[in-house]
Amino acid sequence: MRKIASFPTGTIDQVDTAPKVQVPRVARTSLVDEVIAVIKKMLAEDAWAAGTKLPSEIELGRLLGVGRSTVREALRVLGHLGVVEARSGSGTYVTGAEVWQRDLLTPTSKKTRAEFLEFRKLIEIPASGFAAERHSQAEMDAIMSAWQRCMEDVQDSDEMAKLDYDFHLSIVTASHNAYLTKAFATHANDFIVHVGAVLKLGLLSGMLPFHSGLVDAIKRRDKPAAVKATVQNLREIEVRVELIDRRAQNNLASGLADSEPNAPAKKRGNGRQRHKAKRKIALREAAVRKTVM
C-alpha cells in the first residue's frame, strides 16, 4: 500500500487512513469543541502525522461516536486553524499540529477575565456584522440549530457554556474571516471557563432576547442590528464579570480579617466600612439578579 509521494503537491493513489493508536470515543452529549479536543489529542500522539489523509466524515463520526454534522463543523474549524486541509475530490489531510502546542491563559483572575472580555468584544462584534452580510443558508441553519440547543432546558452551567460556545462559534464561522475564526476557535476552553463562571451566578434572562435578536438580525442580513445585539449581550456579561470580581475581592478581604482576629482594630480595618462595602456589593448583586431567570 503506497503512501503520499510528496506533500503537499504529491500524487495520491491509495492512503492508509487507520490511526496508529485507538481513537477515543466522544460522549454523545459532546459538541464540536470536544471533537476538536479529541483530534488535538490524536495529533499530539502522532496518530495522524502531517500529510496523512483523515478518515471520511462518516467514518470519523462512527469512530468518535458523534454525528456527521458535528465532525464537519470541527473539520471546518480545524481547516481555519491550518491544522487540516480539504482537497477537492480527494479528502481531508493533516497539515500540522503546531497550533495546539501553545499554552493558553485561562480567564480565572480579575486581570485575565477583563482581558478575555476585551478579546470577545474584538472578535464577536465585527464577526456578527460580517455574518449578517456573508452567511450562507447552510451556515444560517447551523446558527439556528446551535441556538435551539441553547434554548433547551439545560441546568448545568458548564454544559450551557459549551452550548453557548458552539452558538457563537457558528456565528464567527459565518463571518467568512479565517483569522477571526482561528482566534476564536483557539480559545474554546477559555470561552467555556469564562461563560461558565458567569452562568454560575444564574442563567441570564437577558440572554434570550439578545441572542434571539442576534439570530433574527443575521437571518435578515441586518448588520447594524446584529452588532447592536452583540454589544448588548457583552454589556450584560461585563456586569456579571464585575460582580465576580467584587465577590472575589470581598472574600479576600473577609479572609484576611478573619485570619487575624487578635490584630489591632486599625490593622483589621474599620468594621463599619467593611459593612458598607458589603452592602454596596449586595445592592449591585441585587440589581444584576433582576436579570436572572
N, C-alpha and C positions, 0 to 999 in steps of 0.2 A: 504494500500500500504506500503510494507516493505521498510525500508531504509538499508543502508550498515550496516552489522552486526558489523564489526570492520574495522579499517583502519591501514595499507594498505593491510593486508592479508585476510580480511574478505570475506565471500561468498556473492555474489550479485545475488539476484533473480529478483528484479524489482526496479528501481530507478526513482523518480520523478525528471525530468530534468528542470522543469519550474522554472525560476528565481523568486525571491521574489519581485523584482521591475521590472518596464518596461524597456526593452532593448532599448537604444537609437540607432536610425538608423544612419549609416555612409553614408556621401555623396558619390555619385557614382565615384567621382574623387579621393576618398581616396585610400591610399595604405596600405601596411602591417603595418607600424608604427602607423597609425590611428586606425586600428583594435586592435592592441595591447593596445593603449591608452584607447579604449573603454572597453576592458576586464579588464584593470587596474582599471578603474572607477567602474566596476561591482564588482570586488573583494573587493575594498575599501568599497563598500556599502553592503557587505556580500550577494550579490545576489546569489553567488555560494560559499558556505562555503567549507573549507578543507574536502576532501573526497567525494565531490559531483561530480556526473557524468555530464559532459557537454553535451549539445545537439550535434547531429551529425554535420559534416562539412556542409552538405546541409542545415540543419535547422539553424545553426549559420549564414550561408551566407544569408538565407532568412531574419532572424531577423535583421542582420546588414546591409543588402542591398548591399552586395558585392558578388563577385564570389567565388566558392568553392576553387579555387587555392589560392586565397588571404587568405582565412581562414586557409587552410592547412599550408601555409608558416608561418602565425602568430602563429599557434599552435606549429609548429616545433621550432620556436624561443623561445616560452614560455616553451617548454619542455627543451631546453638547459638551460634556466634560472632557472629551477627547480620549476616553478610555476604550471605546469600541467604534467601529466604522461600518456602516451599512453599505454594501456594494451591490448595485442593481443587478439582479439576475443571478447573484452568487450567494449572498448571505451576509451575516454579521461577523466581523473579525475583531479580535483584540488588538489594540494598538499600543497599550501600555497601562501601567497601574500607578504611575508616579503621583497622580493627584491624591491617592489615598495614603501616601507615606508621610503626610504633614500632620503635625499635632495641632489641633484647633483649640481655641479658647472655648470655655463654656460659660454662659452668662449667669453666674451664680453669685456675683458680688455686685455692689452698687455701681461700680465703675463699668463692669462688663455688661450689666443689664442696660445701662444708659447707652453704651456704645452699640449694643446689638439692636436696640430700638432705632438708633440712628441708621444702622445698616438696613433695617427693614424699610424705613422711610425712603432711603435712597434706591432700593430695589423695587418695592411694591407700588409706590405711587406712579412712577413712569411706566412700569410694566402693565398696570391696569389700563392706562390710557392706550398703550400700544396694542394690548389685547383687544380692546374695543374696536380699534381700527383694522387689525390684521387677522383676527381669528378665522379659522376655517370652520365648517359645520361640524366636523369630527372633533375639533378642539372645544367648540361650544358644548357639544354633547358630553365631553369629558368633564368640563367645568360644572355643568348641571348635575351630572352623576355624582361628582365629588361633594357638591353642596347638599345633595339629597342624603348622602351618608352622614353628613354633619348634622342634619336636622333630625336624624333618628334619635331615639331615647338612649343616649349614652351617658351613664352616670360617672364613669371613671374619668378623671381629669386628664390622666396620661393618655388614655385611648382617644379622648376627644382632641387632645393636642396633635396626635398623629393624623387624625382625620382632617383637622384644620390645616395641617401642613400640606397634605395631599391636595386640598382645595386651592390653597394659594400657589402651590407648585403648578397646578393645571393652568392657572391664570398667567403665571410668569412664562410658562412654556408657550402659551398662545401669543405672547408678545413678539415671537419670532426674532428675539435678540439672544444670540447664543451666549454672549458674555453675561447678561442678566441671569439667564437660566443656569449657567455654570456656577456663578457666585451663589445663587440661592440654593441650588441642589447640594453644593459642597457643605453647607451649614445646616443640613437637615436635622441633625441631632441637637444643635444649638437652638433651632426654632422650637423643637419639641420641648426642650428643657424650659425655655423662655415662656412659651404659652402655657405649659403645664403648671408653672408656678403661678401665673396669673389666674388660671382657672381654679386653682385650689382655694381661691377666695370666694368661689361661687361662679356658676355659669353666667355669662353676660346676656341679659335680656336684650341689650342693645346690639348684640352680635347678629340677631335675626334680621332686623330691618336693615342694618348696614350691609350685611353680606347678601341678603336678598336683593337689596337695591343695587349692589355691585353686579350681581349676576344679570339682573334686568338691564342695567346700563350697557354692559358688554354685549348682551344679545341684541340690543337696539343700535349698537355701534355708536353710542353716545359717549365720546371720550371725556368731556368735562364732568358728566355725571359719574362716570366710573372713577375718575380721580377724586372727586368730592367724597364719594362713599368710602374710598380707601383712607383718605385723610381723617374722616370722622371715626372710623374704626381704630386707627392708630392713636388718635387722641384719647379714646377711651382706654386703650391698652396702656397709654402713658400714665393716666390717672392711677391705674392699678399698680403699675411699677413703682410709682411714687409712694403708694400705700405700703407696698412690700418693703421699700427702703426705710420708711418711717417705723414700721414694726420692728425691723431688724435693729435699728438704732435704739429704739426704746427698750428692746430686750437686752441689748448690750449694756445700756445704762443701768437697768434694773439689776443685771447680773453683777456689775461692778459694785453697786451699792450693797447688794446682799453679801458679797464676798468679804466686805469689811464692816461687819456690824458694830465693832467696838471702836471704829475710827472716829476722830473728832467730827462734830456736826458740820463744820465748814468744809472738811475734806470730802465728806459723803455727799455734800450738796444740800441745798435747801429743799426740804420735803414738800413745801408748798409749791415751789417752782416745778418740781418733778410732777406733782399732781396736775398742775395747769398744762404741762406738756402732754401728759397722758390724755387729758381732757380734749385738747386740740386734736390729737390723733384719733380719739374716739369719734369726735364730730366729723372729721374728714372721712373716716371709715363709714359712718352712718350715711353720709352723702353719697359715697360710692355704692353702698349696698342698696340704694334705691334702684340701681340698675340690675340688681341680682334677681334672678328668677326665683 
